[in-house]
Amino acid sequence: MLFANDLPPRGQAALTGGLAGYSTYETKDGRYVALGALEPKFLMAFYAGIGAPLDLSALMPGPHQAALKAKLAAVFLERTRDEWAAFGKEHDCCLEPVLDPQELAADPHMIAREAFFEVQSSAGPLRQLRLPVTDVHAVHAPPPHLGEHTDVILREVGYDDAAIQAMRAASAVA
């Protein structure tokens, strides 16, 4: 069993920023790209694409990662996000643009997956993001109004009507 003091400091684990090859970087135009080159073949493809030698220690967490990240940060500042996106496609190195919400909604992949949908509510249409495992034909209901299900939930956990009324009178529930 792992305990909190057994874990690397925040941002230093392999999947939380501790690897230069698995991080986000700012680009020349102030946008960002995400490099997810965890496997050696992807990291080698990236380094070959930028014309730099790869030290395989780049795949291992450790204090040396800070210097590697600084070098890569400088490299990413040489091109725009869109230039890096094209580079990523050309070199198959797990490099993708970081999209803003408007770009994400217009992304062909997200459209093809029907990732965004609307639910009608008393406040008007509410735009929703479908979970990847959700059936695209599932029926979705709008979120409840404040307190709409309070009584039902409290009864389910064992409170009787008198106790619920007392909580309501004390403004303990909506």
Buried (B, 14 or more C-beta within 10 A) or exposed (E): EEEEEEEEEEEBBBEBBBBBBBBEBBBEEEBBBBBBBBEEEBBBBBBEBBEEEBEEEBBEBEEEBEEBBEEBEEBBEEBBBEBBBBBBEEBEBBBBBBBEEEEBBEBEEBEEEEBBBEEEEEEEEEEBEBEEEBEEEEEEEBEEEEEEEBBEEBEEEEBEEEEBEEBBEEEEBE
